[in-house]
């Protein structure tokens, strides 16, 4: 792989923010010593990672439900009662 082939290709996407949101964005970027574009890039990457993790967990839970791997309301209540006896 040549160095030229490792350079990321960036695509510009324009997003319109309300003046209030733009001010918040500018403030947050300043607090992290970055420009607004860098801050938004990191924010979007973080959100996409979190969203992917969340969807994976939801899908796993749905698969467990389909396989009958769950507790009833009563079973969960019994477990809680054992952990926190009155």
Sine and cosine of phi, psi and omega as CSV:
sin_phi,cos_phi,sin_psi,cos_psi,sin_omega,cos_omega
0.00,0.00,0.78,-0.63,-0.01,-1.00
-1.00,0.04,0.40,-0.92,0.01,-1.00
-0.83,0.56,-0.58,0.82,-0.01,-1.00
-0.90,0.43,-0.52,0.85,-0.03,-1.00
-0.98,0.20,-0.20,0.98,0.02,-1.00
-1.00,-0.02,-0.11,0.99,0.00,-1.00
-0.95,0.31,0.76,-0.65,0.00,-1.00
-0.96,0.27,0.63,-0.78,0.08,-1.00
-1.00,-0.05,0.85,-0.53,-0.03,-1.00
-0.97,-0.23,0.68,-0.74,0.07,-1.00
-0.93,-0.38,0.74,-0.67,-0.02,-1.00
-1.00,0.07,0.77,-0.64,0.08,-1.00
-0.84,-0.54,0.79,-0.62,0.00,-1.00
-0.99,-0.11,0.75,-0.66,0.01,-1.00
-0.81,-0.59,0.76,-0.65,0.04,-1.00
-1.00,-0.09,0.81,-0.58,0.05,-1.00
-0.93,-0.35,0.46,-0.89,0.13,-0.99
-0.92,0.40,0.36,-0.93,0.03,-1.00
-0.84,0.54,-0.60,0.80,0.00,-1.00
-0.91,0.40,-0.70,0.72,0.02,-1.00
-0.92,0.40,-0.64,0.76,0.04,-1.00
-0.88,0.47,-0.64,0.77,0.03,-1.00
-0.90,0.43,-0.67,0.74,0.05,-1.00
-0.89,0.46,-0.68,0.74,0.01,-1.00
-0.88,0.47,-0.73,0.69,0.02,-1.00
-0.87,0.49,-0.67,0.74,0.00,-1.00
-0.89,0.45,-0.73,0.69,0.00,-1.00
-0.90,0.44,-0.65,0.76,0.01,-1.00
-0.89,0.45,-0.69,0.73,0.04,-1.00
-0.86,0.50,-0.68,0.73,-0.02,-1.00
-0.90,0.43,-0.41,0.91,0.01,-1.00
-0.97,-0.24,0.21,0.98,0.03,-1.00
0.81,0.59,0.70,0.71,0.06,-1.00
-0.68,-0.73,0.21,-0.98,0.08,-1.00
-1.00,0.09,0.25,-0.97,-0.05,-1.00
-0.85,0.53,-0.65,0.76,-0.03,-1.00
-0.90,0.45,-0.68,0.73,0.03,-1.00
-0.90,0.43,-0.66,0.75,-0.02,-1.00
-0.89,0.45,-0.71,0.70,0.01,-1.00
-0.90,0.44,-0.65,0.76,0.03,-1.00
-0.85,0.52,-0.75,0.66,0.01,-1.00
-0.90,0.43,-0.66,0.75,-0.01,-1.00
-0.89,0.46,-0.71,0.71,0.00,-1.00
-0.92,0.40,-0.70,0.72,0.03,-1.00
-0.86,0.52,-0.70,0.71,0.00,-1.00
-0.89,0.46,-0.70,0.71,0.00,-1.00
-0.88,0.47,-0.70,0.72,-0.01,-1.00
-0.90,0.44,-0.63,0.78,0.06,-1.00
-0.89,0.45,-0.72,0.69,0.02,-1.00
-0.89,0.46,-0.66,0.75,-0.01,-1.00
-0.90,0.44,-0.66,0.75,0.03,-1.00
-0.89,0.46,-0.72,0.70,0.02,-1.00
-0.86,0.51,-0.72,0.69,-0.02,-1.00
-0.88,0.48,-0.73,0.69,-0.02,-1.00
-0.90,0.44,-0.60,0.80,0.05,-1.00
-0.89,0.46,-0.69,0.73,0.00,-1.00
-0.91,0.41,-0.65,0.76,0.03,-1.00
-0.89,0.45,-0.71,0.70,0.01,-1.00
-0.89,0.47,-0.64,0.77,0.04,-1.00
-0.89,0.46,-0.69,0.72,0.03,-1.00
-0.88,0.47,-0.66,0.75,0.03,-1.00
-0.91,0.41,-0.62,0.78,0.06,-1.00
-0.90,0.44,-0.64,0.77,0.03,-1.00
-0.90,0.43,-0.64,0.76,0.06,-1.00
-0.88,0.47,-0.72,0.69,0.01,-1.00
-0.87,0.50,-0.53,0.85,-0.01,-1.00
-1.00,0.06,0.02,1.00,0.01,-1.00
0.98,0.20,0.32,0.95,-0.01,-1.00
-0.99,-0.11,0.99,0.11,0.01,-1.00
-0.41,-0.91,0.25,-0.97,0.07,-1.00
-0.96,-0.27,0.60,-0.80,0.11,-0.99
-0.97,0.23,0.19,-0.98,0.04,-1.00
-0.85,0.52,-0.68,0.74,-0.01,-1.00
-0.91,0.40,-0.68,0.74,0.02,-1.00
-0.89,0.46,-0.66,0.76,0.03,-1.00
-0.92,0.40,-0.66,0.75,0.05,-1.00
-0.87,0.50,-0.65,0.76,0.04,-1.00
-0.90,0.44,-0.66,0.75,0.04,-1.00
-0.89,0.46,-0.68,0.74,0.00,-1.00
-0.91,0.41,-0.66,0.76,0.01,-1.00
-0.88,0.47,-0.59,0.81,0.05,-1.00
-0.93,0.37,-0.60,0.80,0.00,-1.00
-0.95,0.30,-0.57,0.82,-0.06,-1.00
-0.79,-0.62,0.96,0.28,-0.01,-1.00
-0.90,0.43,0.55,-0.83,-0.04,-1.00
-0.97,0.26,0.00,0.00,0.00,0.00
